[in-house]
Amino acid sequence: MKDARFYGLTALGLVLFPFLIHPIGGYPGLATQILIVAIGSIGFNLLLGYAGLLSYGQSMFYGVGGYMALLTISKFFPDHPNFWLAILLGVGFVTLMAVAIGALVVRLYGIYFALLTLAFAQMFFFVVFKWRDLTQGDDGLQGISAPPLSLGFTSIDLTGTFPSLDLGPFGNLSDVHYWYAFVALIMLLVLAFTRTLIRSQFGEVLGAIRENEERSTFVGFDPRRYKLAAFTIAGALTGLSGALRGLYETSIAPDALTVGTSGDFVIYTVIGGVKTLFGPLVGTGLIMYMQNVISAKTDAWRLIEGLLFVAVIVFLPGGILGSFKRKRARTILAAAVAAGPPDAPSRAAAREAAP
Amino acid sequence: MSDAILQTTGLGKRFGHFAANSDIDFSVREGELRAVIGPNGAGKTTFFNLLSGFAQPTDGEIFFKGEKITHVAGPRRVVRGIAKAFQTANIYPDETVFQNCRLAALARTQGLFSLQLFRSSQRLTDVDSLAGEALELVDLAALKDVRAGDLSHGDKKRLDIAVALATRPQILLLDEPVAGMSIEEVHKTDRLIRGLAKRMTVLIIEHDMDLIMGISDSITVLHQGKILASGTPAEIRGNSRVQEAYLGGHTEGTV
């Protein structure tokens, strides 16, 4: 029954979202963008909230996912552009990247983990920026229309819109592109997957490792493999987010791989509520919406965003959703930054050797 | 040495020029309750770290049931049957007492890693029963729904032992199990350890000499990283070199 309620309410919310955003100054296209980016935030939350790993390099998965999806259409298979293949290669490549990078970074803890992910992201930014033949450097890939979405029996042009139907203050049904419906469906699947994962045996052990890695090691779990799996799943979700973004925008530029993009995932997730299922979605929605509305009026958007971030950390350490749950959210954040390795043997020995 | 469950040969651990352990030839029979004692700084904790896989030796070998495990990583040793309770209770403070043991039992049943992304562990009844048995053994079943971090000091240490027990060990390493406990708690833990020793091999580091002399089958004395003496409690009590080591170093109770 609880499952039915979850799916029902989530689906209802996703259906209403592009219309509810209309009277408050948003538009359906913004709703689509929010859902796309929020997939990446949800992936990031798996790391920060559930695995206790603060990655500061999610932009590499996001950006490379976008580049790979668009290159699949424009460079790799220009004669047979296929929507699904673009997603598949975008997500697939990023997943392999996440496995390779994850195998190195999960050996580190806290701030060192964050810095190493940041360093990797900077490397990918540099490669994308400099490899002009493939990526067109700082111009980025432009005007690459996504092919229709083939469903076997038919294919849908996602840029098409629903039939016209006046909805009063909520705009017109024809404002909504098929893109939104497609992305909303993917969001529903991503939420269902994430919800299942955090309640699964894997999620349970991952949480145990986050809470006490040393004890987890000495009951017989292998923390590195768990963290690597979490890092890979998070990377794949962020790659999916990037691939969808590239296909939706029909373009991508190196700014998708900057530190700022990585920081956005951190901010969205922390403001919305770390270690909550819907927090990353709420945080992404709120900040992207505010950015859209406020940046139209003033240039000081980043300043306002920064102040909001500080306010949440200080007054609502669990984020907007986390504050309802009275979870020890600040300790989650503090642990992710400060977490040391399991007590180093040399220290134990020093203690033993001390008179 | 065919009946040795755990054995080391020439085991040593150097940190730079400092040898925390050296030339340790050690062996425990199956079912034995063996104490490892020695003044502070004698290398007891280092020795346990080497046995549990928490630290890597710089010399020598370790064998468990005849197989070399010198370079087997910590979690894999737990899977093979070597469990450890820590000097300061090492538990999951935000989980319930029962969930603490459940996690350990889960590790026993699933192994080092399981990509079980879609199924909850809640229906695994063997995990529940393993966890329940471990709590019964340490007499914490009545507190199973309490948050572990809210337990008293003594109960936390017993929970730590229960967590180790829920992995179904064949040999249990106890690092100062009664440190900081009240007299009543020490008595309770004394009975607990005697009970455990009937089921498995127990290796214990402890400074409480009354406890050690009362429960141990045999005692190994470490001094400056080396084995100074081994024998029954009576033999150790009468060993002049042991007395000298304790009196010459830092007195820790009376031998």
HADDOCK unambig.tbl for C-alpha pairs under 7 A between the chains (distance, minus, plus):
assign (segid A and resid 196 and name CA) (segid B and resid 118 and name CA) 5.75 0.50 0.50
assign (segid A and resid 197 and name CA) (segid B and resid 117 and name CA) 5.07 0.50 0.50
assign (segid A and resid 197 and name CA) (segid B and resid 118 and name CA) 5.92 0.50 0.50
assign (segid A and resid 199 and name CA) (segid B and resid 120 and name CA) 5.99 0.50 0.50
assign (segid A and resid 200 and name CA) (segid B and resid 116 and name CA) 6.71 0.50 0.50
assign (segid A and resid 200 and name CA) (segid B and resid 117 and name CA) 5.44 0.50 0.50
assign (segid A and resid 200 and name CA) (segid B and resid 118 and name CA) 5.48 0.50 0.50
assign (segid A and resid 200 and name CA) (segid B and resid 119 and name CA) 4.92 0.50 0.50
assign (segid A and resid 200 and name CA) (segid B and resid 120 and name CA) 4.07 0.50 0.50
assign (segid A and resid 200 and name CA) (segid B and resid 121 and name CA) 6.70 0.50 0.50
assign (segid A and resid 201 and name CA) (segid B and resid 116 and name CA) 5.74 0.50 0.50
assign (segid A and resid 201 and name CA) (segid B and resid 117 and name CA) 6.60 0.50 0.50
assign (segid A and resid 201 and name CA) (segid B and resid 119 and name CA) 6.14 0.50 0.50
assign (segid A and resid 201 and name CA) (segid B and resid 120 and name CA) 4.83 0.50 0.50
assign (segid A and resid 201 and name CA) (segid B and resid 121 and name CA) 4.96 0.50 0.50
assign (segid A and resid 202 and name CA) (segid B and resid 114 and name CA) 6.76 0.50 0.50
assign (segid A and resid 202 and name CA) (segid B and resid 115 and name CA) 6.02 0.50 0.50
assign (segid A and resid 202 and name CA) (segid B and resid 116 and name CA) 5.28 0.50 0.50
assign (segid A and resid 202 and name CA) (segid B and resid 117 and name CA) 5.40 0.50 0.50
assign (segid A and resid 211 and name CA) (segid B and resid 92 and name CA) 6.45 0.50 0.50
assign (segid A and resid 212 and name CA) (segid B and resid 92 and name CA) 6.10 0.50 0.50
assign (segid A and resid 215 and name CA) (segid B and resid 90 and name CA) 6.08 0.50 0.50
assign (segid A and resid 215 and name CA) (segid B and resid 91 and name CA) 6.45 0.50 0.50
assign (segid A and resid 217 and name CA) (segid B and resid 74 and name CA) 6.80 0.50 0.50
assign (segid A and resid 217 and name CA) (segid B and resid 75 and name CA) 5.32 0.50 0.50
assign (segid A and resid 218 and name CA) (segid B and resid 74 and name CA) 6.58 0.50 0.50
assign (segid A and resid 218 and name CA) (segid B and resid 75 and name CA) 5.72 0.50 0.50
assign (segid A and resid 218 and name CA) (segid B and resid 78 and name CA) 6.48 0.50 0.50
assign (segid A and resid 219 and name CA) (segid B and resid 75 and name CA) 6.81 0.50 0.50
assign (segid A and resid 219 and name CA) (segid B and resid 78 and name CA) 6.28 0.50 0.50
assign (segid A and resid 219 and name CA) (segid B and resid 104 and name CA) 5.12 0.50 0.50
assign (segid A and resid 219 and name CA) (segid B and resid 107 and name CA) 6.23 0.50 0.50
assign (segid A and resid 219 and name CA) (segid B and resid 164 and name CA) 6.63 0.50 0.50
assign (segid A and resid 219 and name CA) (segid B and resid 167 and name CA) 6.32 0.50 0.50
assign (segid A and resid 220 and name CA) (segid B and resid 75 and name CA) 4.07 0.50 0.50
assign (segid A and resid 220 and name CA) (segid B and resid 76 and name CA) 6.41 0.50 0.50
assign (segid A and resid 220 and name CA) (segid B and resid 78 and name CA) 5.15 0.50 0.50
assign (segid A and resid 220 and name CA) (segid B and resid 79 and name CA) 5.77 0.50 0.50
assign (segid A and resid 220 and name CA) (segid B and resid 107 and name CA) 5.50 0.50 0.50
assign (segid A and resid 220 and name CA) (segid B and resid 108 and name CA) 7.00 0.50 0.50
assign (segid A and resid 220 and name CA) (segid B and resid 111 and name CA) 6.85 0.50 0.50
assign (segid A and resid 220 and name CA) (segid B and resid 112 and name CA) 5.74 0.50 0.50
assign (segid A and resid 221 and name CA) (segid B and resid 75 and name CA) 5.82 0.50 0.50
assign (segid A and resid 221 and name CA) (segid B and resid 107 and name CA) 5.91 0.50 0.50
assign (segid A and resid 221 and name CA) (segid B and resid 111 and name CA) 6.82 0.50 0.50
assign (segid A and resid 221 and name CA) (segid B and resid 112 and name CA) 4.37 0.50 0.50
assign (segid A and resid 221 and name CA) (segid B and resid 113 and name CA) 6.23 0.50 0.50
assign (segid A and resid 222 and name CA) (segid B and resid 75 and name CA) 6.23 0.50 0.50
assign (segid A and resid 222 and name CA) (segid B and resid 112 and name CA) 5.06 0.50 0.50
assign (segid A and resid 222 and name CA) (segid B and resid 113 and name CA) 6.08 0.50 0.50
assign (segid A and resid 225 and name CA) (segid B and resid 113 and name CA) 6.82 0.50 0.50
assign (segid A and resid 226 and name CA) (segid B and resid 113 and name CA) 6.93 0.50 0.50
assign (segid A and resid 345 and name CA) (segid B and resid 54 and name CA) 6.68 0.50 0.50
assign (segid A and resid 345 and name CA) (segid B and resid 55 and name CA) 5.61 0.50 0.50
assign (segid A and resid 349 and name CA) (segid B and resid 45 and name CA) 6.99 0.50 0.50
assign (segid A and resid 349 and name CA) (segid B and resid 46 and name CA) 5.65 0.50 0.50
assign (segid A and resid 352 and name CA) (segid B and resid 40 and name CA) 6.54 0.50 0.50
assign (segid A and resid 352 and name CA) (segid B and resid 41 and name CA) 4.86 0.50 0.50
assign (segid A and resid 352 and name CA) (segid B and resid 43 and name CA) 6.39 0.50 0.50
assign (segid A and resid 352 and name CA) (segid B and resid 45 and name CA) 6.32 0.50 0.50
assign (segid A and resid 353 and name CA) (segid B and resid 41 and name CA) 3.91 0.50 0.50
assign (segid A and resid 353 and name CA) (segid B and resid 43 and name CA) 6.86 0.50 0.50
assign (segid A and resid 354 and name CA) (segid B and resid 41 and name CA) 5.94 0.50 0.50
assign (segid A and resid 355 and name CA) (segid B and resid 40 and name CA) 6.25 0.50 0.50
assign (segid A and resid 355 and name CA) (segid B and resid 41 and name CA) 6.23 0.50 0.50
